[in-house]
């Protein structure tokens, strides 16, 4: 990132040098400490950045903003891209450079960037999370249970209703599309809200 703010990955590696699978969804968690009295200006800056990113960048999937806990000035923003390559395009963009220049007077110190890819993309951290560190093993258990249930239920229903009217590969594609949509938009958001403390057993939570 451009000066005066130089974001850093939690493990110390520079943002531009991080490696990942180009087609794998990636989540970036950014934390910044905002100067007292500049909260409204910072929130307005975040809204502009999200709107501009949504209109200008392919692969941008949205962002969630977690305001500071009581007694804290640290904002956490979770950006999502559909691939590492699209994230890198954003990181190299003039929009990002300009946004960093604009935000510099509003914050107290360097931003901290953390990247997550693969399974973490499916899961939301619990409210108040400062440093999301999900358990991969527990995410795998939950995904296995959800996928197995969906495959069994929807696959059986499709076979009973559709039968051989549609070729097997086409029917399978439709079943998978329905399962992925249900997981992404309905099932996993609900389950991870209810099971967040179990999925993030070692999470640092603000105020806890």
N, C-alpha and C positions, 0 to 999 in steps of 0.2 A: 504494500500500500504506500501511498505517497506520504511524505512528511507533512505536518509534524507527527501524524499518527502512523505507526507502523504495526499493523496487526501481526499477531504471532499465533501459530498453532500451539495447542496446549503442550505437545511434546517437544516444542522448540524448533520444529522444522518450519521453513518459510512456506507461506501459502502457495506460492507459484511452483514450488518444487515437490508438492505432495503427489504421490502416485495413487492410482486407482483405476478400476475398470471403466473405460469410457462410457459404456452403456448402462452402468449401474447407478440407480438413484443415489443421490448424496444429500445429506442434511448438514448445514453449517450452523453452529450455535455461536453467536457473537455476543459478548458481554462488554458493556461500557459503563463507566461511572460518570454520571451527568452532574455538572456544576449546579449548586443550589440556586434556585430561582430560574434555571434555564430548562426546566422539565417540559413546559408547554412548547417551547421552540424546538426541543429535541424530538418530541412526539410528532410535531408538524413536519419536521425533516424526515422522519421515518415514513410517514404517510406518503410524502412526495417520492421518496426513493422506491417504495413498494409499487406505487402507481406507474412510475417510469419504467421500472424493471418489468412489470407485467405487460406494458405496451411495446417494449423494445427488444426483449430477449426471448428467443426460442428456448423452450425447456424450463423456464421459470415456473415453479408450481405454487408459489405463494410463500407467505411468511406469517409467523405468529409472534406477538410481542408480549413479553411478561414484564409488567411494571415492577418497580422495586418493592421489596418487603418493607414493613415498618422499620424506620431507622436506617434504611439503606438508600444509596443513590444509584445502585447498579441495575441497569436495564438488561434484559436478556432477549435477543431476537433470534428466532429460528427460521432460517431461509432454506428452501427446498428447491433442488434442480433435478431434472430427470436423468442427468448424466454428469460425470466429472468434466467432460469436455465443455458442456454448456456452462458449468460453473466457472471454468477457467476463462471462457469468453467474457463472462461478466467481470471477473477479476481484472482482466486486461483492458476493460472498456474505459472510454472517456467519461461515461456516466458515473462510474464508480470513483474515478479520480476526482471528478468535480464534487461528488457528494462528500468525499473525505475532506476536501478543503472547506466545504461549508460547515461540516460538523465539528471541526477542530476547536472553534471557540466555545463550543457548548459542553465539552467533556473534559474530565480531569486528567486522564492518562490514556495510554495505549489501549486499544481494543484487544480482546483475546478471542481468537477464532478456534473453534474445534470442529473437525469434520467427522461425520459418521456416514457410513455407507452400508449397503446390504440390508440385513435384518432390521437394524436400528430405524430405517426409514419408515417401517410400518408402525412404530410404537411412539406414543406421546409420553414424555416424562410427567411425573406427578406434579400438581400445583406447588409452586415455591421452589422448584428444582433450580439450583445454581450450577451444578456440574453433573449433567446427565451421564450416568455410567450403567447402562442396562446390562443385565446378565444374558449373554448369548445363549447359554444353556436353557434358561427359562423361556426366552423368546422362542427357541426352537421347539420346546415342549408345547407351548401354547399354539404355535403355528401348526405343528403336527396334529394336535387335537382338532383345531378348526378345519384344516384341510381334509382330514379324514372324515369328519362329520359331514362336511359339505359334499365331498365326493360320494359318500355313501347315500346321503339323502337326495341330492339333486341328480346324481347319476342314475339311481334307482327309479326316481320319478320320471326322468327323461326316457329311460328304457321302457317304462310301462306305458307312458302316454304316446311317445313318438314311435317306439318300436323300430322297425326296419324301414319306415317311410322315408327316412333321411339316411344317407350313407354314414357309416360309423365315424370316420374321421371328421366329417362336418358336424355331426351331433356332439362329438367330443369337444370340438372347438367351441361350440355354443355353450356347453356345460361349463367349460373352463372360464369363458368370458363372464358368465353369470357369477361363478364362484369368486373370481377376482374382484368384480364390482361389489359384491356383497361384503367381502373381506375389507376392501379399501374404504368404502363409504359408510358401512353400517356396523358390521360385526366387530372388527378390530378396534375402531374408535370407542365403542361401548365397553368392550372387554378390557382394553388397556386403561380406561378411566377407573374401572372397578379393581383391576389387578395391578395398578401402577406401582404400589409399594412392594409388591412381590417381584415384579419385573426389574425394578431399580433397587435392589436390596442394599447397595452400597452408596446410594445417591446422597450427596450433600444437599440438604433442603434448608432454604432460608427460614430462619426463625425457629428451627427445631433444635 
